[in-house]
Amino acid sequence: MKDYIEERAVALALYIIENKATVRSAAKKFSVSKSTVHKDITDRLAVIDGRLCRRVGSVLAENKAERHLRGGMATKEKYRKLHDI
C-alpha cells in the first residue's frame, strides 16, 4: 500500500474519532468520496492499526445508531423553514 494512502487512512480515523464525525463530513473535509473514506477506515486501517480501526468503528456504530434522529431533525428543520417563508 502506498504511504499517502496509509497516512490518509490514519488521518481520517483520527478526524472521525476526535470530532465524532460522519463518513460524509469526513469525506467533505478530506475532499474524497464517501466510498474512499469507508474503504480506508474499514479495510485499510485494519491492516495498518487494528486498535485504531476498532476505535473508529465504535464512533461509526454510534453514528449509525443515531442517523435516524439526525434525519428526523433535518426534515423538521426543512418544514420549519418552509413554514416561515
N, C-alpha and C positions, 0 to 999 in steps of 0.2 A: 504494500500500500504506500502511496506517495506521502511524503512528510506533510504537505499542506493539507491533505485530507484528514490525516490524524489530528493535526493541530485544530482544524475546523471542528471536528467531532468533539474534541475536548472543550473547545471554546463554547460551542453550542450547549453542551451539557452543563457547563458552569453557569452560563447565562440563564438557562431554564431553571436550574436549582436556585440561584441567587434571587431571581425575580419571580419565581413561581409562574413562569411564562408558558404560554401555549405554543404548540408547534407552529401555528400560523404567525404569531407575533415574533417568534424566533426566526422564522423564515424571512419575514419582512426586515428584521434588524440586520441579518447577515446577507440579504439580497440573494437568497437561494430559494428553491422551490420547497414546498411542504414535504414532497417525496424525498428530497435530498436530506432534509432535517431528520425525517423519520428513519431513513436508511442509516444515517450517520449515528444516531443515538441508540438504535436498537441493534443493528448488525455489526457495524464497525467498532463502536465503542465497547461492545462485549469482548472483542479481541484485544483492544488496547488497554482497557481498565475496567474489569468486571465490577469492582466496588462502586466506581462512579456510575456505571451503567445501571446498577440496582438503585442508586440514589435518584437518578433522573427518572427511572421507571416509576418510582413511588410518586413523584410530582406529576408525571403524566397520568397515572392512575387516578390521582386526586382530581386533576383537570377533567378527566373523562367522566368521573362521578358527578361533577358539578356542571357539566356543559348544558344540561337541560335547564338549569337555573339561569345561566347566562343567556341562553336563547330566549327564555321567557321574559327576562328583563329587557332584552333588545326589542322584542315585539311590543312590550308595554311602552317603552320609550318612543318607538315608531308611531304608535297610535296616539300617544300623548302629544307629540309634535304635530301630527295631522289635525288633531282636535283644536290645538292652539291657533292654527293658521286660519 
